[in-house]
Amino acid sequence: MLRTDRRRVVLASLITAVALPALWFFSSDSANKNGGSGSRSTAPPSTKYEPDPPLFVGGTDTPKRPTVIEVAVPTTLPANSMRAQASFHRYPDTLTRPCSVLQAPDGAVITVTNIDNGQSTTCTNTLTLATLPDDISVLLHTDIFAEIGSVTDAPIPVRVSW
């Protein structure tokens, strides 16, 4: 260590050794003048816990007795209707407004309602397609599908009745 560095360390140590006891002495002296015993925290006059009374916003202080709550339950669908996912397919025969619903009888007039926007249309069930894509229960002709929703939104949730 250089000689000047040693002098700086010694000077800093002396200042610290004088400053810390002076600060402690003056701070404890001011606490004694204010009537304190030197400690900064004071204990509460009573150690017994007393909770605040309950607060009921906008009403009386007494709570209401429990009552039976009515819950709105949606009605069940009739036997000739169901909820499903619908998509589109271009059928070769467009004169009969074709669609495919495997759960409905062949040749039945099907009413398809888009659950998202409430638009509704009808079509004739033709079971010409023996299989439908996965997770699709209703397959509409492209023009019929466009009446109840955009083809870019396919598949859409629908309610089907016949």
C-alpha positions as CSV (number, residue, x, y, z in Angstrom):
1,M,0.0,0.0,0.0
2,L,1.2,3.5,-0.8
3,R,1.9,6.0,2.0
4,T,-0.9,8.3,0.8
5,D,-3.4,5.5,0.7
6,R,-2.5,4.6,4.3
7,R,-3.1,8.2,5.4
8,R,-6.5,8.2,3.7
9,V,-7.5,5.0,5.5
10,V,-6.4,6.3,8.9
11,L,-8.1,9.6,8.4
12,A,-11.4,7.9,7.4
13,S,-11.2,5.6,10.4
14,L,-10.6,8.5,12.8
15,I,-13.6,10.5,11.4
16,T,-15.8,7.4,11.7
17,A,-14.6,6.7,15.3
18,V,-15.5,10.3,16.3
19,A,-18.7,10.8,14.3
20,L,-20.6,7.6,15.3
21,P,-20.4,8.1,19.1
22,A,-21.3,11.8,18.7
23,L,-24.4,10.9,16.7
24,W,-25.4,8.2,19.3
25,F,-24.9,10.6,22.2
26,F,-26.9,13.5,20.7
27,S,-29.8,11.2,19.5
28,S,-30.1,9.5,22.9
29,D,-30.0,12.9,24.7
30,S,-32.9,14.3,22.6
31,A,-35.0,11.2,23.4
32,N,-34.4,11.8,27.2
33,K,-35.4,15.5,26.9
34,N,-38.8,14.5,25.3
35,G,-39.7,12.5,28.3
36,G,-38.9,9.1,26.7
37,S,-36.8,6.4,28.3
38,G,-34.6,6.2,25.3
39,S,-36.6,3.6,23.4
40,R,-38.4,4.7,20.3
41,S,-41.4,2.4,20.4
42,T,-44.2,2.8,22.9
43,A,-46.6,0.0,24.0
44,P,-50.4,0.6,23.6
45,P,-52.2,1.4,26.8
46,S,-54.3,-1.7,26.6
47,T,-53.3,-5.1,25.1
48,K,-56.9,-6.3,24.9
49,Y,-58.1,-6.8,21.3
50,E,-61.3,-5.1,20.4
51,P,-62.5,-5.7,16.8
52,D,-64.5,-3.1,14.9
53,P,-68.2,-3.8,14.5
54,P,-69.2,-5.4,11.2
55,L,-69.9,-3.0,8.3
56,F,-72.9,-3.6,6.0
57,V,-72.8,-1.2,3.1
58,G,-76.1,0.5,2.3
59,G,-78.2,-1.4,4.9
60,T,-78.8,-2.2,8.4
61,D,-76.3,-3.6,10.9
62,T,-78.0,-6.9,11.0
63,P,-77.3,-9.5,8.3
64,K,-80.1,-11.0,6.2
65,R,-81.2,-14.5,6.9
66,P,-80.2,-17.0,4.2
67,T,-83.0,-17.8,1.7
68,V,-83.5,-20.1,-1.2
69,I,-82.0,-18.8,-4.4
70,E,-83.7,-19.3,-7.7
71,V,-81.3,-20.4,-10.5
72,A,-82.3,-20.1,-14.1
73,V,-81.8,-23.4,-15.8
74,P,-82.0,-23.6,-19.6
75,T,-84.8,-25.7,-21.0
76,T,-83.8,-29.1,-22.5
77,L,-83.9,-29.4,-26.3
78,P,-86.8,-31.4,-27.8
79,A,-86.1,-34.9,-29.2
80,N,-86.0,-33.6,-32.8
81,S,-83.3,-31.0,-32.2
82,M,-79.7,-30.8,-31.1
83,R,-76.7,-28.5,-30.8
84,A,-73.8,-29.1,-33.1
85,Q,-70.8,-27.7,-35.1
86,A,-71.6,-26.8,-38.7
87,S,-69.3,-26.4,-41.7
88,F,-69.7,-26.1,-45.4
89,H,-69.3,-28.3,-48.5
90,R,-70.1,-27.6,-52.2
91,Y,-72.7,-30.2,-53.2
92,P,-73.1,-31.0,-56.9
93,D,-77.0,-30.7,-56.8
94,T,-77.9,-27.2,-55.7
95,L,-81.7,-27.3,-56.6
96,T,-82.8,-28.9,-53.4
97,R,-80.8,-26.8,-50.8
98,P,-78.9,-29.8,-49.6
99,C,-77.3,-30.4,-46.1
100,S,-76.2,-33.4,-44.2
101,V,-77.2,-34.2,-40.6
102,L,-76.6,-37.8,-39.7
103,Q,-79.0,-37.7,-36.7
104,A,-82.0,-36.5,-38.8
105,P,-84.0,-38.7,-41.1
106,D,-83.3,-38.5,-44.8
107,G,-85.4,-36.0,-46.7
108,A,-86.4,-34.0,-43.6
109,V,-86.5,-30.2,-43.8
110,I,-83.8,-29.0,-41.4
111,T,-83.8,-25.6,-39.6
112,V,-80.3,-24.5,-38.8
113,T,-79.8,-21.5,-36.4
114,N,-76.4,-19.9,-35.8
115,I,-76.0,-19.6,-32.0
116,D,-73.5,-16.8,-32.3
117,N,-75.6,-14.4,-34.3
118,G,-79.2,-15.8,-34.4
119,Q,-79.4,-16.1,-38.2
120,S,-81.5,-19.1,-39.3
121,T,-82.0,-21.0,-42.6
122,T,-83.6,-24.2,-43.8
123,C,-82.3,-27.0,-46.0
124,T,-83.2,-30.6,-47.0
125,N,-81.3,-33.4,-45.4
126,T,-79.6,-35.5,-47.9
127,L,-77.4,-38.3,-46.6
128,T,-75.4,-38.5,-49.8
129,L,-72.2,-38.0,-47.8
130,A,-71.7,-41.2,-45.7
131,T,-69.0,-39.6,-43.5
132,L,-68.5,-36.1,-42.1
133,P,-65.3,-34.4,-41.1
134,D,-64.2,-34.9,-37.5
135,D,-66.1,-32.8,-34.9
136,I,-68.6,-31.7,-37.5
137,S,-72.2,-32.9,-37.1
138,V,-73.9,-30.6,-39.7
139,L,-72.6,-30.0,-43.3
140,L,-74.3,-27.3,-45.3
141,H,-74.0,-26.4,-48.9
142,T,-71.7,-23.4,-49.3
143,D,-74.4,-20.9,-50.3
144,I,-76.7,-22.0,-47.4
145,F,-73.8,-21.7,-45.0
146,A,-73.1,-18.2,-46.2
147,E,-76.7,-17.2,-45.2
148,I,-76.1,-17.8,-41.5
149,G,-72.3,-17.1,-41.2
150,S,-69.1,-16.3,-43.0
151,V,-67.3,-19.3,-44.5
152,T,-64.1,-17.9,-42.8
153,D,-65.7,-18.6,-39.4
154,A,-66.3,-22.3,-40.0
155,P,-67.0,-24.4,-38.0
156,I,-69.7,-22.5,-36.2
157,P,-72.0,-23.6,-33.3
158,V,-75.6,-24.2,-34.4
159,R,-78.9,-25.4,-33.1
160,V,-80.5,-27.9,-35.5
161,S,-84.2,-28.9,-35.5
162,W,-86.3,-31.0,-37.9
